[in-house]
Every structure is written in C-alpha cells, then in structure tokens.
Amino acid sequence: MTAQRTVTVGGSPVHVLESGTGPAVLMLHGSGPGTTGSGAWAATAQTLGTSLHLVAPDQAGFGRTPIPPGSRGGLRLWTEQAAGLMDALGAERYAVVGHSMGGAVALALAAARPRQVTRVVAVSTMGAPGAPLSAELDAVWAAAPGPLGARDMLSRLVLDQALVTESAVAARAAAMRAGAAAYTSLFPPPRARWADDLTLSARTLAGIRAPVLLVHGAEDRVTPSGRQPCPCSTTCPMSVCTCSAGAATCRRSSTRTTSGDSCRASSAGTELPDRCDGSAARPQAPDSPSVGERRLRWTLPRPCRTRRSHLSPPC
C-alpha cells in the first residue's frame, strides 16, 4: 500500500510517495518535464510490496515540490534536499536508486553521506565526466507542455512505442502543464550547462564507499551508452551493469580498478553481482526508468544469492 504526504525539509515542503515498512530505499526520478516521484516509481513500489520502506520524492522543481525561495534547481540542491528528507524521516541507513538525473543525485548523495548510504543503483545515469548533452535529452528538456510535447517526449524516452498510449500522453501532458512554471527555470537554453552541472567530479566519485550498480539500456537514446563513460570505473568500489545488445555485468571490486580488469563476461553468460537477483522484467509505464533495460530486477538493500544469466558482452 502506498501513501503520499508532504515532509518539511529545510523549511520547504517536499512531496513524497511512501510504501512499505522494511529497510529504507530512496528512489529518485529523472529530469523530464512532468515527471514526479509517484509517476516514476509507483509501479515499482507496487511490485516490490511492503518488505521495503520505499521513499520517492518529487525533487525540487518537479511535481508538488517547489524550489525553495532564493534557490534554483541543480545537483547541489537536489542532493542536499534528498539527504535532508531522509534525516527528517529518521532513516539512519538507506539504499538509493536513481534514474538519469536522479542517478547523478544518488551518486552525489552516496559521496556526501557515506555512513548513511548503504548502496546505490543508478539507471541510465547522468553525471559521467565528459558525457555531452545528447540531442535527445536536449529535446526532452525543451518539450512544450501539452499533448504534442508529451507525445514527442515519451516517444524518445521509451523503447517500446506501444507504451506511448493516449492515456499516457494525456496524463503526462497534464503533469507538464501543472509544473510548467517551475520547470521552465530548471533547464533554460543553452542546456549543455545543465548537463555540466550534473557532472560529478573525480573527487566526488572517489568519496563513494557504497557498492554501486550501474544499469544502462542498450537502446537508450537520451543517455546513449556508447557516449556515457562509466562514472565510477576508476574511482570507487562498484558493481556495474552496462549493456550492448542486452546487458553485461561487472563484478564488485573492493579496490579501485578500471572497468577493463573488473569485468567478467562471456557469450555463455555473466555472473550477476552478489547483491542482486536477476529475473525477467519489462517496463510497465512510459514514466518508468526502464528504457531498453531487460532481464534484471533488484531486491534492495538485503544481500541475495548470485545467479547466472545469458547476457551479451559489455560495451
């Protein structure tokens, strides 16, 4: 069962979707206009049930969470607000899952709060040094509120175009209109500077102590895997899942290594990290952070068994 409420963080309201009563998992949405915590994660929360305490906020400037007076959106604000939210909820230790922009926030939060963040899953994450703003992401950020803009944006965000239904377009168009005033201030042109704002420094990445799982869709055009350097590969202990035709997984390393000597993959199969459980999965909604990802589903934050899956070599 899920519930929505408002939590005061630093004197400013933060709208939150919550479910479950188990170990805490903070879930951070991406940056498309009209996205919200509930829009991005409600289907995931329903699937995971009540064994985890899932916390999915509208980040500042999105949904029902305003940008605090005197502030503007950006990595620093979103990171500090996420940390403050979990403090306000009394969560002493928690995992973090982030999609796209939320992935960069998740990694920054792990570096800022190494004692609180137990592990990170970053899906199609931004934040990699040297990753340019793609034409697709530029178009997503520029999408005009309304049905035409919603349809164009959703068609870019999902691999399976059957998910771009009339009801999905209508719902997203309504959300885009409702949040248009705040969203306009987040990513005005020229937009490459906002991608730069979400870039994580080597020093920040080096401060991450939690294991990190990176997941990237093979057909992702918004943050294409071929143009996304691994943000953690040389700077932090990690478990990595990237993709080529399907996906490939690197083992978690206890030392700082390059992705080349930490990966183990073959055409016969790839070992999944010892902190995740592989199973068939499919995007359930256009707002879901599952652009092209298949076959992987994670149970966090408890450890679980290792299993093998027939995956493609790493990109």
C-alpha positions, 0 to 999 in steps of 0.5 A, spaced: 500 500 500 502 506 498 501 513 501 503 520 499 504 526 504 508 532 504 515 532 509 518 539 511 525 539 509 529 545 510 523 549 511 520 547 504 515 542 503 517 536 499 512 531 496 513 524 497 510 517 495 511 512 501 510 504 501 512 499 505 515 498 512 522 494 511 529 497 510 529 504 507 530 505 499 530 512 496 528 512 489 529 518 485 526 520 478 529 523 472 529 530 469 523 530 464 518 535 464 512 532 468 515 527 471 514 526 479 516 521 484 509 517 484 509 517 476 516 514 476 516 509 481 509 507 483 509 501 479 515 499 482 513 500 489 507 496 487 511 490 485 516 490 490 510 490 496 511 492 503 518 488 505 521 495 503 520 502 506 520 505 499 521 513 499 520 517 492 520 524 492 518 529 487 525 533 487 525 540 487 522 543 481 518 537 479 511 535 481 508 538 488 515 540 490 517 547 489 524 550 489 525 553 495 525 561 495 532 564 493 534 557 490 534 554 483 534 547 481 541 543 480 545 537 483 547 541 489 540 542 491 537 536 489 542 532 493 542 536 499 534 536 499 534 528 498 539 527 504 535 532 508 528 528 507 531 522 509 534 525 516 527 528 517 524 521 516 529 518 521 532 513 516 539 512 519 541 507 513 538 507 506 539 504 499 538 509 493 536 508 486 536 513 481 534 514 474 538 519 469 538 525 473 536 522 479 542 517 478 547 523 478 543 525 485 544 518 488 551 518 486 552 525 489 548 523 495 552 516 496 559 521 496 556 526 501 553 521 506 557 515 506 555 512 513 548 513 511 548 510 504 548 503 504 548 502 496 546 505 490 543 503 483 543 508 478 539 507 471 541 510 465 545 515 469 547 522 468 553 525 471 559 521 467 565 526 466 565 528 459 558 525 457 555 531 452 548 533 452 545 528 447 540 531 442 535 527 445 535 529 452 536 536 449 529 535 446 526 532 452 528 538 456 525 543 451 518 539 450 512 544 450 507 542 455 501 539 452 499 533 448 504 534 442 510 535 447 508 529 451 507 525 445 514 527 442 517 526 449 515 519 451 516 517 444 524 518 445 524 516 452 521 509 451 523 503 447 517 500 446 512 505 442 506 501 444 507 504 451 506 511 448 498 510 449 493 516 449 492 515 456 499 516 457 500 522 453 494 525 456 496 524 463 503 526 462 501 532 458 497 534 464 503 533 469 507 538 464 502 543 464 501 543 472 509 544 473 510 548 467 512 554 471 517 551 475 520 547 470 521 552 465 527 555 470 530 548 471 533 547 464 533 554 460 537 554 453 543 553 452 542 546 456 549 543 455 550 547 462 545 543 465 548 537 463 555 540 466 552 541 472 550 534 473 557 532 472 560 529 478 567 530 479 573 525 480 573 527 487 566 526 488 566 519 485 572 517 489 568 519 496 563 513 494 564 507 499 557 504 497 557 498 492 554 501 486 550 498 480 550 501 474 544 499 469 544 502 462 539 500 456 542 498 450 537 502 446 537 508 450 537 514 446 537 520 451 543 517 455 546 513 449 551 508 452 556 508 447 557 516 449 556 515 457 563 513 460 562 509 466 562 514 472 565 510 477 570 505 473 576 508 476 574 511 482 570 507 487 568 500 489 562 498 484 558 493 481 556 495 474 551 493 469 552 496 462 549 493 456 550 492 448 545 488 445 542 486 452 546 487 458 553 485 461 555 485 468 561 487 472 563 484 478 564 488 485 571 490 486 573 492 493 579 496 490 579 501 485 580 498 478 578 500 471 572 497 468 577 493 463 580 488 469 573 488 473 569 485 468 567 478 467 563 476 461 562 471 456 557 469 450 555 463 455 553 468 460 555 473 466 555 472 473 550 477 476 553 481 482 552 478 489 547 483 491 542 482 486 537 477 483 536 477 476 529 475 473 525 477 467 522 484 467 519 489 462 517 496 463 510 497 465 509 505 464 512 510 459 514 514 466 518 508 468 526 508 468 526 502 464 528 504 457 531 498 453 533 495 460 531 487 460 532 481 464 534 484 471 530 486 477 533 488 484 531 486 491 534 492 495 538 493 500 538 485 503 544 481 500 541 475 495 544 469 492 548 470 485 545 467 479 547 466 472 544 469 466 545 469 458 547 476 457 551 479 451 558 482 452 559 489 455 560 495 451 
